Amino acid sequence: MTSPLCLRGGRILDPARGIDRAQDLWIDQGKIAGLGEDAPAALRSRKDVQILDVRGAVVCPGLIDIHVHLREPGQEEKETIETGVRAAVRGGFAAVACMPNTSPPLDDRPRIEYVRRRAADIGLARVFPIAAVTVGQQGEQLVEIEDLVEAGAVAITDDGKPVRNAEIMRRALELTRELGIPVIQHAEDPDLKGTGVMHEGWVSTRIGLKGIPDIAESVIVARDALLAERTGGRVHVAHVSAARSVQIIRQAKARGIHMTGETAPHYLLLTDEAVAGYSTSAKMNPPLRSERDRDALIEAVVDGTLDCLATDHAPHTDIEKDADFESAPFGIVGLETALGCYLKALVEPGHLTLMELIERMTVGPYRVLGRPGGTLEAGAEADVTVFDPESRSTVRASEFESKGRSTPFDGWDLPGRVLLTVVGGRIAYQAATSEATLQ
């Protein structure tokens, strides 16, 4: 059992309770023990308490990323659970939910249990496995959903592929409604996508690459809104990229349909113009879209149409990404840059306050999954992120903990240096040159 911990004098931001004040945070036995003098007097008088001076830094609930590809089992050359969670805690994430498109996919109980056991053995970030919707992610036969939920799956998805068959999606929504978990949809019509490699628009025409129209995403979002309305199930739309998709989600919510959505940093900071240099670090799926789409996504984050912020951390090997643009795989990494990117995209321009940003990276994701978390209330799991929002640093992909190096933000100057990540009361990451000092 770790010693009690006191984070002294930081700016406590707890969106779940609307707390924004400088105060000590006390942690004991893996739980939040209280703020300031609300913590038990017996704890505050103990001699074995580790005290970290974090004055000037933000202390908030541990960030969670609900869209991460850890690649294990079967694709360990791209990423492993260990390298993925090391990247997570370095980026301030105390928890991640991992996608099932591994090799083989996470479509049975032993594989879900393996991921949970492996993450527990590593002992860094919490890992919540997400199971496949269909056996082998082939879109033909539903998995044993209840069995996988009992094994620890927090949602189901065929991410990397859409659930193309409407009847299968309907049945998945009916079954998960009773289990209290969402179906996460990779919204993409394969026929409309075709062999496209970037957003269909003026830029794709100008540089001669095959485009993917925005409606390839939006038609699936529209279909799933109707299915969610019919079944009462919960659909969560992954990596929303298009203005039309935002409109559909907004209208669905207004009608009381259980539909939520997320986006990722690159859709808020970049457009399809980033592809003009044919850099494969700008190749992701869904693709970077137009300025109009980017503006619509920012508005949707601000007004709550999109419930949370994720990364779609999708590592590949350098050899794979060093291919020509059309041949290279879709996907970039994001765990170690997400906080800085979101601060740059949303807080620095004044779209969100710091409190609102943290809400969308803590309370919001937990709410989507239907799980408790994202608070510093006494008795809660002691998952805490400490960062300096004013400190800036240069992104150096070569220094990532992740095996993946492909990011369009390499060399960018970003705000928000993570100083400390605490998971279950244990220090999972501490910046090497952190000004937070242990006393």
Secondary structure, 3 states (H helix, E strand, C coil): CCCCEEEEEEEEEECCCCEEEEEEEEEECCEEEEEHHHCCHHHHCCCCCEEEECCCCEEEECEEEEEECCCCCCCCCCCCHHHHHHHHHHCCEEEEEECCCCCCCCCCHHHHHHHHHHHHHHCCCEEEECECCEHHHCCCCECCHHHHHHHCCCCEECCCCCCCCHHHHHHHHHHHHHHCCCEEECCCCHHHHCCCCEECCHHHHHHCCCEECCHHHHHHHHHHHHHHHHHCCCEEECCCCCHHHHHHHHHHHHCCCCEEEEECHHHHHCCHHHHCCCCHHHCCCCCCCCHHHHHHHHHHHHHCCCCEECCCECCCCHHHHCCCCCCCCCCCCCCCCHHHHHHHHHHCCCCCCHHHHHHHHCHHHHHHHCCCCCCCCCCCECCEEEEEEEEEEECCHHHCCCCCCCCCCCCCEEEEEEEEEEECCEEEEECCCCCCEEC
